[in-house]
Every structure is written in structure tokens, then in C-alpha cells.
């Protein structure tokens, strides 16, 4: 097992530095791999464990690997079960877009600050969300004419990798886009603008459309979001459908989360009951075949031996309380970006980067691709002190994040959600029209529990009394973001 773990560690380290082109090549080659006959002799060593007396320590090691590797996919599966089971398009619990599987729900405004279904939301865009079973039937995604407004439809497969390219950064045109599964063999009707193939049958789509924090822009956004509609291919007739998202009925949530943390989407107690479905429906990437065989063998043994099932379940429960719990800390996400910040790495283009994929699944599920968005985050001041609302802090941007889209600085509490405050202010950036620059043209923003004063209030993000985090988004980054030379501002006590 030491050899297996060592090899996996090398794979993960290499994957962290793997280029986007290489990761895409690996993904694109999956189909051709599945069409080739498998040389079973290559997998005999991995599969043999189904017929032997497994050593407890080997079993636990394999269970830990399975839990980290499979955590994002079980997370995705359970979100689809709950949110894709909505009776109609609308807002789940009155706060999060949801819809029946094969459709989409859309917000007409910023996301409700009270929601705890998905960590690290932003209040720069109007969001949508829908889940699909694409081998059963493809879906048609409507794209209105957004003009110069930033927009992107992020489409995720079951691995939480993005598929397709649909948005302003890609020069996508208005029209009707067909999203299909890897095994769908039907005909594409006339009138379809483009076709996107998901690498797995389970997929979801999260549109993001930028909106200024003004009443005028909110009004201008309404006819656009009302045309963001997704429906099964059988309903396509070539005409643009509309839904009044402002007035769609809410979807009751019978089991609301009340402790302020993110809804628990992965239950370690039942993880290994769901894990076989992941192995069955998510095909291996090139190089993962032996690992899949190990996992399947483990599941076969656990199915026959209650003691093994309990052993691996206990291991998942223990790991959930340590490694998975700690993945909410930003020091375990991405790579150093300077001045005490980390920046995202391989986001939504994970390939074999299991480490960052699992970390993001816990801390900030559903990132955009690196070319669409770069994320910078920190729990600390530049000199390494924990951010806490008992202090006030300042950040001076000598250079704003260089972007073609927009940027923002968001403040989150320790659970990566918004802090309720009288100003109802959770982020500052491009969307805000009242920010005050310094005399030298730089921009200083403030964060803390105490108002820094009337002359600085427009640039202040209120913080809870306890620990909090800071999070910079750079949508459609320009030079400086793309080449990694832009450095986030110093965070210091004020």
C-alpha cells in the first residue's frame, strides 16, 4: 500500500502543475479509452484483493483514498437528488435556484445572503442552477443577447470539471445550445446554435450574469434573465421561451439547516452505500483504471463482510472530522499568491488534481475555470495573524485586479457565508458606484466589526465579531491575472 500511496502522491503533485491543455487532452481521450478492450491481466493485482483476507490497515488506507477521491462526486450526486427533485422551477427554501431534473431555476437578483446551501456565493451576479440526466434526454439551454454584459454558463460534469465553452470569454452568440450526454445517439434538430457534450450523464449548469448594484441595472437585467431557460430537447420548437423569475413560486424546504454551516451534502455514514454508483456512472480517466479496480474490489468485500463495511465507514467518519473539516481553511486550497493570500489552481479543470478538487468541494464548490475566473483568498493578515472582527483591517489596492470582466472583494464568516449587517453589504468592487479612491488614485478597502468612520464607510465591509475570511474574484482575467504577476494587496490592522 505504501507504493500505491506514494505513486498517488506523485500523480497528485504532477496534476497540480498539469497544464489546461494537458488536462483537456486527458478528458478528451476518455471516450477512446473506453472503446478499447481492457487487458485484464494488467488489473489482476488490483482485483485480487476481492478474493483475499484484507489486512485492516490496507483496508483503511484504501477507504481513506476512496473517501477523498469520491467526496466531490458524492457531493454532486446528493445535490442533484435534493435540488434536482424540485417540483417546479423556483427558489428552494426561498433562497436558492432549483428546478426538476432537466430544467433550470434562475434568480432575478443577487443570491439571498441567508442561504447556506452552497459556500462562498457572490453578490456580483444573478445565478441559475439546474441538474440534468443527459443520457436519458439532452437539454436545450437558451442564451439571450447579453450585449456587453459579462456572462458565462458554467457546465459541470459529475467530477465537477467544467465541460464546453459558453460565455462572453468565448465569444459565444445568442441562441439555443444543446447539452447532451456521452452516450446519447439522437439527431440534432435544425435551429440549434451549438452542441456541447458532457463527459458524464450527470451534469449541472450554473449561469452567472453580472449586475451593477443599482436599481437601474437590476431593472435592465430582468428581460435577460427571464430568457435564461433550460428544458428537455423534446420541448424545443425554435422559439425563445420566457419565465418571469421574479414571480415564480418558492419551493418549500422541509429540512432547513440551522447551524450556519453549509448543508452537509456528504454523509460519511452512508458514503460507501453511494460510492458504487459513482464507480458505475463516472468512467475512469486514463491512468485511473487500476484505482477503480481497487475500489470495486473493496466494495465487493464490504458487501460480503459487515466487519469490513464497518471498518471503512468508521474510517470515513474519522476522516470527515479531520481532513475534510480542515479543507475549509484557505491555506489548504490552491497555491501561494503573495502577501499571505492563496490563489485557485486547476479550478473546475481538475483532471487528476484530487487534492484541490476535494478541497474546493468542501470550501467553495463550483468554481469557474481559471480562464473565466481567478480566486484569491485568505484567513490571515499579511504578517500571519488570524483575521477577526475584534480588529479592523485595511487593504490598499495599488493596482486593481486586471480584468476584462469584473472584480470584487467579498467578506465571509468562518463557515464561508455572508455576515448579516445593517448595511446589507457583503462585497465591494466593480459593481459599486460609490467607492472613494485615495488622492494618489489607489483604492483602500476596510474590513472589521467597527465602522471606520463616515468618510470611509462607502469602502467598508462589515465583519462578524469572530473569525472571518477575505476573497477576491477576478472574472475574465487580463495580463497580470493570467500570467500570475498580479499580487493581492497587503492586509494589515487599521
C-alpha positions as a printed NumPy array, in Angstrom:
array([[  0.   ,   0.   ,   0.   ],
       [  2.927,   2.318,   0.671],
       [  3.849,   2.01 ,  -3.006],
       [  0.288,   2.789,  -4.092],
       [  0.068,   5.833,  -1.816],
       [  3.472,   7.088,  -2.968],
       [  2.531,   6.741,  -6.616],
       [ -0.758,   8.515,  -5.967],
       [  1.091,  11.341,  -4.216],
       [  3.347,  11.759,  -7.248],
       [  0.325,  11.75 ,  -9.562],
       [ -1.369,  14.444,  -7.47 ],
       [  1.723,  16.651,  -7.399],
       [  2.195,  16.314, -11.142],
       [ -1.5  ,  17.004, -11.694],
       [ -1.302,  20.244,  -9.715],
       [  1.179,  21.522, -12.301],
       [ -0.538,  19.952, -15.294],
       [ -1.422,  22.49 , -17.988],
       [ -5.022,  23.126, -19.004],
       [ -4.235,  21.755, -22.442],
       [ -2.916,  18.506, -20.975],
       [ -5.914,  18.14 , -18.662],
       [ -8.299,  18.706, -21.558],
       [ -6.409,  16.128, -23.605],
       [ -6.83 ,  13.611, -20.803],
       [-10.538,  14.304, -20.647],
       [-10.994,  14.166, -24.42 ],
       [ -9.244,  10.799, -24.578],
       [-11.638,   9.193, -22.107],
       [-14.1  ,   8.122, -24.803],
       [-11.452,   6.46 , -26.962],
       [-10.097,   4.707, -23.862],
       [-13.498,   3.259, -23.061],
       [-13.827,   1.92 , -26.595],
       [-10.599,  -0.088, -26.301],
       [-10.675,  -3.621, -24.904],
       [ -9.132,  -3.775, -21.44 ],
       [ -6.194,  -6.113, -20.836],
       [ -7.488,  -7.779, -17.677],
       [ -4.025,  -9.136, -16.847],
       [ -2.93 ,  -5.578, -16.11 ],
       [ -5.589,  -5.336, -13.405],
       [ -5.18 ,  -8.753, -11.795],
       [ -3.084,  -7.422,  -8.916],
       [ -5.634,  -4.708,  -8.148],
       [ -8.627,  -7.008,  -8.433],
       [ -7.094,  -9.837,  -6.419],
       [ -7.992,  -8.155,  -3.142],
       [-11.624,  -9.226,  -3.632],
       [-10.55 , -12.829,  -3.014],
       [ -8.067, -12.387,  -0.178],
       [ -8.168, -11.67 ,   3.528],
       [ -7.663,  -7.904,   3.516],
       [ -5.312,  -6.533,   6.154],
       [ -7.172,  -3.935,   8.272],
       [ -4.542,  -1.234,   7.707],
       [ -4.603,  -1.765,   3.937],
       [ -8.39 ,  -1.629,   4.032],
       [ -8.372,   1.624,   5.994],
       [ -5.811,   3.207,   3.677],
       [ -7.88 ,   2.31 ,   0.629],
       [-11.045,   3.598,   2.33 ],
       [ -9.376,   6.943,   3.067],
       [ -8.279,   7.309,  -0.546],
       [-11.779,   6.403,  -1.751],
       [-13.35 ,   8.995,   0.561],
       [-11.112,  11.848,  -0.58 ],
       [-11.308,  10.874,  -4.256],
       [-15.055,  10.237,  -4.241],
       [-16.128,  13.086,  -1.944],
       [-16.766,  15.641,  -4.748],
       [-18.781,  13.161,  -6.818],
       [-20.993,  12.001,  -3.953],
       [-21.403,  15.686,  -3.114],
       [-22.555,  16.323,  -6.687],
       [-24.857,  13.294,  -6.635],
       [-26.638,  14.357,  -3.453],
       [-27.13 ,  17.918,  -4.648],
       [-28.763,  16.529,  -7.772],
       [-31.037,  14.266,  -5.706],
       [-32.226,  17.108,  -3.463],
       [-32.21 ,  20.164,  -5.718],
       [-32.985,  18.293,  -8.947],
       [-36.026,  16.819,  -7.232],
       [-37.793,  20.169,  -7.068],
       [-41.444,  20.014,  -8.192],
       [-41.105,  23.104, -10.417],
       [-38.536,  25.795, -11.242],
       [-38.185,  28.38 ,  -8.485],
       [-36.219,  29.149,  -5.334],
       [-35.569,  26.27 ,  -2.959],
       [-36.351,  27.412,   0.557],
       [-36.948,  30.833,  -0.974],
       [-33.201,  31.433,  -1.386],
       [-31.514,  29.119,  -3.931],
       [-32.455,  28.495,  -7.599],
       [-33.669,  24.95 ,  -8.213],
       [-35.736,  23.003, -10.725],
       [-36.807,  19.488, -11.688],
       [-34.051,  17.442, -13.337],
       [-33.776,  18.568, -16.965],
       [-34.68 ,  22.2  , -16.234],
       [-33.127,  25.199, -14.503],
       [-34.022,  27.691, -11.8  ],
       [-32.843,  31.301, -12.114],
       [-32.512,  34.228,  -9.73 ],
       [-33.545,  37.7  , -10.863],
       [-31.289,  39.398,  -8.282],
       [-28.263,  38.669,  -6.107],
       [-28.388,  35.471,  -4.095],
       [-30.124,  35.701,  -0.725],
       [-27.486,  36.335,   1.972],
       [-29.238,  33.888,   4.318],
       [-28.734,  30.808,   2.136],
       [-26.401,  28.046,   3.363],
       [-26.795,  25.502,   0.54 ],
       [-23.569,  26.465,  -1.213],
       [-20.499,  28.052,   0.376],
       [-18.75 ,  31.151,  -0.979],
       [-21.6  ,  32.658,  -3.016],
       [-21.076,  36.101,  -4.501],
       [-23.281,  39.135,  -4.809],
       [-21.917,  40.29 ,  -8.158],
       [-24.096,  38.128, -10.409],
       [-27.531,  36.653, -10.813],
       [-27.164,  32.881, -10.519],
       [-29.001,  29.951, -12.032],
       [-28.84 ,  26.246, -11.199],
       [-30.13 ,  23.088, -12.842],
       [-29.281,  19.369, -12.848],
       [-29.544,  17.001, -15.812],
       [-29.537,  13.282, -16.67 ],
       [-28.213,  13.699, -20.185],
       [-28.19 ,  10.117, -21.426],
       [-31.943,   9.974, -20.849],
       [-32.561,  13.18 , -22.795],
       [-30.39 ,  16.166, -23.768],
       [-31.442,  19.661, -22.783],
       [-31.647,  22.928, -24.675],
       [-30.076,  25.967, -22.999],
       [-31.349,  29.351, -24.136],
       [-28.835,  32.195, -24.375],
       [-30.258,  35.703, -24.817],
       [-28.288,  38.61 , -26.293],
       [-26.369,  39.958, -23.29 ],
       [-24.655,  42.719, -25.279],
       [-21.52 ,  43.867, -23.416],
       [-22.65 ,  42.46 , -20.061],
       [-20.397,  39.745, -18.621],
       [-21.987,  36.292, -18.612],
       [-20.947,  32.675, -18.528],
       [-22.834,  29.368, -18.324],
       [-20.593,  27.076, -16.306],
       [-21.483,  23.442, -17.058],
       [-20.101,  20.788, -14.702],
       [-19.858,  17.029, -15.132],
       [-20.14 ,  14.545, -12.267],
       [-16.453,  15.058, -11.431],
       [-17.11 ,  18.838, -11.012],
       [-14.969,  19.552, -14.081],
       [-16.41 ,  22.109, -16.485],
       [-17.353,  20.965, -19.984],
       [-17.999,  23.081, -23.06 ],
       [-17.26 ,  26.757, -23.562],
       [-20.261,  29.031, -23.297],
       [-19.974,  32.664, -22.294],
       [-18.569,  36.094, -23.072],
       [-14.914,  34.977, -22.716],
       [-15.514,  32.534, -25.586],
       [-17.333,  34.952, -27.888],
       [-20.49 ,  32.811, -27.673],
       [-23.508,  34.05 , -29.576],
       [-27.125,  34.244, -28.513],
       [-29.205,  31.223, -29.471],
       [-30.045,  27.655, -28.479],
       [-27.341,  25.271, -27.257],
       [-27.825,  21.527, -26.995],
       [-26.193,  19.824, -23.997],
       [-26.001,  16.052, -24.4  ],
       [-24.536,  13.084, -22.56 ],
       [-21.655,  10.867, -23.734],
       [-23.975,   8.027, -24.795],
       [-26.797,   9.944, -26.494],
       [-27.122,   8.971, -30.178],
       [-30.062,  11.065, -31.376],
       [-30.285,  13.686, -34.113],
       [-29.589,  17.376, -33.541],
       [-32.532,  19.394, -34.883],
       [-32.154,  22.466, -37.074],
       [-32.13 ,  25.743, -35.195],
       [-29.55 ,  24.613, -32.646],
       [-26.674,  27.119, -32.399],
       [-24.113,  24.754, -30.898],
       [-23.694,  21.34 , -29.279],
       [-21.871,  20.606, -26.01 ],
       [-21.142,  17.063, -24.86 ],
       [-20.805,  16.327, -21.164],
       [-18.286,  13.652, -20.22 ],
       [-20.851,  12.142, -17.808],
       [-24.598,  11.711, -17.921],
       [-24.995,  13.618, -14.642],
       [-24.266,  17.31 , -15.154],
       [-25.398,  20.684, -13.96 ],
       [-25.327,  24.245, -15.227],
       [-24.767,  27.43 , -13.235],
       [-25.255,  30.592, -15.32 ],
       [-23.658,  33.753, -13.911],
       [-24.714,  37.176, -15.221],
       [-23.092,  40.355, -13.913],
       [-25.26 ,  43.098, -12.395],
       [-24.339,  46.517, -11.027],
       [-25.547,  47.283,  -7.529],
       [-28.033,  49.864,  -8.833],
       [-31.786,  49.878,  -9.276],
       [-31.343,  50.83 , -12.938],
       [-29.179,  47.856, -13.8  ],
       [-31.348,  45.499, -11.785],
       [-34.297,  46.592, -13.927],
       [-32.29 ,  46.256, -17.143],
       [-31.333,  42.696, -16.175],
       [-34.889,  41.365, -15.855],
       [-35.76 ,  40.699, -19.529],
       [-32.391,  38.968, -19.973],
       [-32.639,  36.57 , -17.043],
       [-36.255,  35.799, -17.976],
       [-34.905,  34.243, -21.182],
       [-32.388,  32.044, -19.364],
       [-34.464,  28.898, -19.629],
       [-33.393,  25.249, -19.945],
       [-35.694,  22.398, -20.949],
       [-35.604,  18.877, -22.424],
       [-34.888,  18.584, -26.149],
       [-38.409,  17.217, -26.701],
       [-39.796,  20.681, -25.869],
       [-37.607,  22.546, -28.367],
       [-39.598,  24.37 , -31.063],
       [-37.132,  27.048, -32.147],
       [-38.79 ,  29.871, -30.243],
       [-37.298,  31.71 , -27.28 ],
       [-39.246,  30.802, -24.137],
       [-39.539,  33.128, -21.139],
       [-40.117,  32.643, -17.41 ],
       [-40.838,  35.519, -15.042],
       [-38.236,  34.556, -12.457],
       [-39.215,  37.386, -10.157],
       [-42.63 ,  35.849,  -9.605],
       [-42.028,  32.105,  -9.71 ],
       [-43.399,  30.343,  -6.603],
       [-40.91 ,  29.27 ,  -3.957],
       [-40.128,  25.608,  -3.271],
       [-40.529,  24.608,   0.396],
       [-37.505,  23.193,   2.191],
       [-38.749,  20.716,   4.804],
       [-35.322,  20.32 ,   6.467],
       [-33.609,  23.705,   6.698],
       [-30.069,  23.885,   8.024],
       [-29.92 ,  25.865,  11.265],
       [-26.315,  25.853,  12.495],
       [-24.928,  28.356,   9.98 ],
       [-22.641,  25.887,   8.21 ],
       [-23.089,  24.616,   4.667],
       [-25.745,  21.954,   4.145],
       [-23.994,  18.621,   4.691],
       [-24.075,  17.05 ,   1.258],
       [-21.778,  14.103,   2.002],
       [-22.661,  11.821,   4.894],
       [-19.669,   9.654,   5.837],
       [-22.047,   7.148,   7.47 ],
       [-23.649,   6.384,   4.086],
       [-20.814,   7.333,   1.735],
       [-19.913,   3.744,   0.87 ],
       [-23.566,   2.961,   0.12 ],
       [-23.45 ,   5.594,  -2.645],
       [-19.869,   5.114,  -3.779],
       [-20.622,   2.123,  -6.072],
       [-22.99 ,   4.345,  -8.084],
       [-20.121,   6.763,  -8.682],
       [-17.868,   3.943,  -9.891],
       [-20.619,   2.705, -12.196],
       [-21.642,   6.041, -13.739],
       [-18.364,   8.021, -13.826],
       [-15.922,   6.367, -16.191],
       [-12.174,   6.367, -15.327],
       [ -9.809,   8.909, -16.77 ],
       [ -6.702,   7.485, -18.456],
       [ -4.476,   6.135, -15.689],
       [ -7.299,   5.556, -13.192],
       [ -8.215,   2.007, -14.243],
       [ -6.23 ,   0.208, -11.543],
       [ -7.531,   2.564,  -8.872],
       [-11.107,   1.871,  -9.991],
       [-10.421,  -1.848,  -9.819],
       [ -9.115,  -1.472,  -6.253],
       [-12.212,   0.48 ,  -5.248],
       [-14.58 ,  -2.038,  -6.854],
       [-12.797,  -4.894,  -5.13 ],
       [-13.137,  -3.1  ,  -1.802],
       [-16.86 ,  -2.638,  -2.38 ],
       [-17.272,  -6.34 ,  -3.188],
       [-15.537,  -7.346,   0.034],
       [-17.542,  -4.82 ,   2.081],
       [-20.787,  -6.134,   0.593],
       [-19.978,  -9.64 ,   1.845],
       [-18.289,  -8.777,   5.135],
       [-20.104,  -6.498,   7.654],
       [-16.886,  -6.063,   9.639],
       [-15.101,  -4.621,   6.601],
       [-18.086,  -2.363,   5.865],
       [-17.99 ,  -1.029,   9.417],
       [-14.224,  -0.575,   9.253],
       [-14.298,   1.557,   6.104],
       [-17.332,   3.521,   7.297],
       [-15.597,   4.334,  10.57 ],
       [-12.588,   5.487,   8.581],
       [-14.765,   7.819,   6.504],
       [-16.37 ,   9.242,   9.642],
       [-12.955,   9.897,  11.199],
       [-11.573,  11.485,   8.029],
       [-14.613,  13.732,   7.717],
       [-13.809,  15.19 ,  11.149],
       [-10.163,  15.901,  10.314],
       [ -9.011,  16.293,   6.705],
       [-12.382,  17.178,   5.198],
       [-13.184,  19.563,   8.046],
       [ -9.849,  21.34 ,   7.601],
       [-10.381,  21.789,   3.863],
       [-12.452,  24.87 ,   4.71 ],
       [ -9.17 ,  26.609,   5.626],
       [ -7.782,  28.584,   2.711],
       [ -4.189,  27.544,   3.35 ],
       [ -5.19 ,  24.111,   2.025],
       [ -6.705,  25.474,  -1.198],
       [ -4.713,  26.495,  -4.27 ],
       [ -1.192,  27.903,  -4.079],
       [  0.514,  30.988,  -2.573],
       [ -0.189,  34.245,  -4.412],
       [  1.814,  36.706,  -2.291],
       [  1.102,  38.872,   0.755],
       [ -0.391,  35.915,   2.623],
       [ -3.055,  35.094,   0.013],
       [ -3.619,  31.847,  -1.868],
       [ -4.949,  31.691,  -5.418],
       [ -7.014,  28.969,  -7.016],
       [ -5.354,  26.251,  -9.083],
       [ -6.897,  23.967, -11.706],
       [-10.348,  25.194, -10.644],
       [-13.129,  23.32 , -12.486],
       [-10.435,  21.734, -14.685],
       [ -9.186,  19.315, -12.058],
       [ -8.034,  16.39 , -14.173],
       [ -6.038,  14.259, -11.717],
       [ -5.676,  17.029,  -9.124],
       [ -7.673,  15.168,  -6.474],
       [ -6.319,  17.33 ,  -3.654],
       [ -7.649,  20.692,  -4.844],
       [-10.809,  19.099,  -6.2  ],
       [-11.694,  17.678,  -2.771],
       [-10.679,  20.9  ,  -1.028],
       [-12.888,  23.039,  -3.251],
       [-15.755,  20.589,  -2.899],
       [-15.706,  21.343,   0.822],
       [-14.792,  25.039,   0.831],
       [-16.188,  26.603,  -2.354],
       [-17.939,  24.131,  -4.66 ],
       [-18.398,  25.036,  -8.342],
       [-15.547,  27.401,  -9.153],
       [-15.257,  28.715, -12.682],
       [-12.375,  27.645, -14.913],
       [ -9.083,  29.551, -14.432],
       [ -9.51 ,  31.495, -17.685],
       [-13.025,  32.525, -16.616],
       [-12.241,  33.415, -13.008],
       [ -9.273,  33.502, -10.686],
       [ -9.937,  33.389,  -6.95 ],
       [ -7.685,  34.787,  -4.216],
       [ -8.422,  34.07 ,  -0.57 ],
       [ -7.01 ,  34.398,   2.913],
       [ -7.842,  33.816,   6.566],
       [ -4.855,  35.906,   7.728],
       [ -3.206,  39.293,   7.667],
       [ -0.075,  39.573,   5.572],
       [  2.025,  39.12 ,   8.719],
       [  0.236,  35.866,   9.568],
       [ -2.311,  36.96 ,  12.209],
       [ -5.804,  35.424,  12.083],
       [ -8.491,  37.76 ,  10.756],
       [-11.011,  38.526,  13.487],
       [-13.754,  41.106,  13.782],
       [-12.287,  42.302,  17.056],
       [ -9.816,  44.218,  14.88 ],
       [-10.236,  46.472,  11.88 ],
       [ -8.141,  45.981,   8.738],
       [ -7.305,  47.856,   5.583],
       [ -6.316,  46.688,   2.108],
       [ -4.825,  49.2  ,  -0.319],
       [ -5.008,  48.197,  -3.975],
       [ -2.071,  49.857,  -5.68 ],
       [ -3.339,  48.15 ,  -8.793],
       [ -6.872,  46.844,  -9.129],
       [ -7.196,  43.237, -10.297],
       [ -6.613,  43.433, -14.083],
       [ -9.764,  42.013, -15.665],
       [-11.778,  42.125, -18.845],
       [-14.895,  41.245, -16.875],
       [-15.181,  42.456, -13.268],
       [-13.62 ,  42.044,  -9.829],
       [-14.832,  42.046,  -6.244],
       [-13.709,  41.608,  -2.64 ],
       [-16.115,  39.54 ,  -0.527],
       [-16.077,  39.027,   3.238],
       [-17.228,  35.664,   4.645],
       [-17.687,  34.361,   8.161],
       [-15.778,  31.27 ,   9.305],
       [-18.302,  28.997,   7.523],
       [-17.799,  30.864,   4.204],
       [-21.164,  32.62 ,   4.259],
       [-22.283,  36.233,   4.482],
       [-22.381,  38.153,   7.756],
       [-25.779,  39.845,   8.327],
       [-25.239,  43.578,   8.804],
       [-27.328,  46.757,   8.757],
       [-25.716,  47.955,   5.521],
       [-26.639,  44.668,   3.793],
       [-23.186,  44.839,   2.285],
       [-21.217,  41.663,   1.622],
       [-18.813,  42.602,  -1.161],
       [-17.261,  45.618,  -2.875],
       [-15.853,  46.001,  -6.371],
       [-16.757,  46.787,  -9.951],
       [-20.478,  46.699,  -9.189],
       [-20.244,  49.551,  -6.649],
       [-20.514,  53.14 ,  -7.866],
       [-19.798,  54.895,  -4.542],
       [-16.248,  53.693,  -3.79 ],
       [-13.823,  56.505,  -2.94 ],
       [-10.272,  56.428,  -4.299],
       [ -7.314,  57.876,  -2.44 ],
       [ -5.727,  61.125,  -3.612],
       [ -2.986,  59.162,  -5.406],
       [ -5.534,  57.057,  -7.301],
       [ -5.152,  53.924,  -5.207],
       [ -8.137,  52.273,  -3.532],
       [ -8.261,  51.354,   0.151],
       [-10.968,  48.999,   1.419],
       [-11.69 ,  48.344,   5.087],
       [-12.895,  45.217,   6.885],
       [-13.894,  44.815,  10.507],
       [-16.684,  44.839,  13.037],
       [-16.321,  48.549,  13.797],
       [-17.359,  51.289,  11.358],
       [-14.118,  53.054,  10.28 ],
       [-15.891,  56.424,  10.089],
       [-18.326,  58.289,   7.851],
       [-15.616,  59.266,   5.366],
       [-14.621,  55.615,   4.887],
       [-17.973,  53.854,   5.265],
       [-18.521,  53.532,   1.493],
       [-15.332,  51.411,   1.348],
       [-16.085,  49.271,   4.416],
       [-17.065,  45.596,   4.611],
       [-18.697,  44.844,   7.992],
       [-17.308,  41.727,   9.693],
       [-18.607,  39.46 ,  12.461],
       [-17.051,  39.676,  15.906],
       [-15.392,  36.289,  15.348],
       [-13.126,  34.89 ,  12.644],
       [-13.676,  35.773,   9.001],
       [-12.129,  35.394,   5.534],
       [-11.47 ,  37.662,   2.565],
       [-11.995,  36.516,  -1.02 ],
       [-11.101,  38.309,  -4.272],
       [-12.736,  37.31 ,  -7.556],
       [-11.192,  38.31 , -10.879],
       [-13.621,  37.431, -13.675],
       [-12.121,  37.042, -17.137],
       [ -8.643,  37.991, -16.023],
       [ -6.312,  40.079, -18.141],
       [ -2.5  ,  40.043, -18.189],
       [ -1.315,  40.049, -14.589],
       [ -4.042,  37.634, -13.566],
       [ -3.399,  35.172, -16.378],
       [  0.386,  35.194, -16.021],
       [  0.366,  35.223, -12.217],
       [  2.247,  38.506, -11.837],
       [ -0.535,  40.483, -10.115],
       [ -0.201,  40.299,  -6.339],
       [ -3.156,  40.835,  -3.968],
       [ -2.924,  43.783,  -1.542],
       [ -1.325,  43.763,   1.874],
       [ -3.842,  43.036,   4.642],
       [ -2.935,  44.937,   7.803],
       [ -4.526,  46.146,  11.031],
       [ -6.035,  49.598,  10.862]])
